[in-house]
Amino acid sequence: MKLWFCFVLLFAMPVKEAMVARSAFGKTPAGQAVDIFTLVNANGVEARVISYGAIIVSLRVPDRAGRFDDVVLGYDTLDGIPPAI
């Protein structure tokens, strides 16, 4: 029964198109522009990565009930990120 339920959920979920978006995230103390890239796959899993050290600031994945939530302790701004060495 569980296998059938998982199979039905898998094919009942709407499939979206994968996408990549780029936007401004901020500037480093040295004045270098930092962008944030949002990558979303066809199942809705979303990763947000900044161009400053390829830091993952957000990763939204579904739990077993299908509810999406962020599982990364990331930063909303560059203020909390340590400067590059």
N, C-alpha and C positions, 0 to 999 in steps of 0.2 A: 504493500500500500504506500509506504513512504517513497519508494522509487517512482511509482506512478505519479504521486503528488509533485515530486521534484521535476519530473519530466514535463508535466502540465505547466508548472510555474515557469520553467525555462522557455517554453515555446509560447506562453501566454503573455510574457512581458513584451512590451513594445520595443522594437529594435530601432534605435536612432542611428544617425550617421555619425561617424567619428569626426572630431574636429580639433583644430589647434588655433588658439587665439593669442595675440601678443598685445600687451599694454604696458604703460609706464608704472613702475613700482616706487621709484624714488631716486635719490642721488647719494653716492658715497660721500664721506667727509672731504675727499679730494675733488668732488664735483663730477665724477663719472656717472653717467646715466645708467640706471639698473632697470631692466625690463622684467616682467613676469609673463611666463608662458603657461597657458591653461590647456591641458591636453585631456580630452574626453573620448573614451572609447565607445563603441556601439552599444555597450551594456550600461552606460552611464557612469562608469568609474572615472573619477576626475583627479588628475594630478596637477598641482600648481608649483612651478619651478622658477626660481629667479636666475637671472644671468650672472649674478655675483656668486661665483663658486658652485653653480648648479645646485643650490640649496633647495631642497624640497620643503616648501612652506605649508602645503596642505595635500592630503590624500584622502579623498572621500570614497569609501567603499561600503557595500551593503552588509548588514548583519544577516543572521540566518532568517530573520523575518522580512528581509528585503528593504529595511529602512537604511538610508545612506547617512553616514556620519564621518566626520574628520577624525583620523586616527594618528595624526602627526602633531606633536607639540611644536608648531611653527610660530613664526612671527608675522604680525600684521604690517609692520614697518621695518625699516632698516635699523632703527634705533637699538634693538636688542641683539643684533647680529654683530659679533666681534669683527674688528677690522682685519683685512688680509695681512699676512706677514710679509 
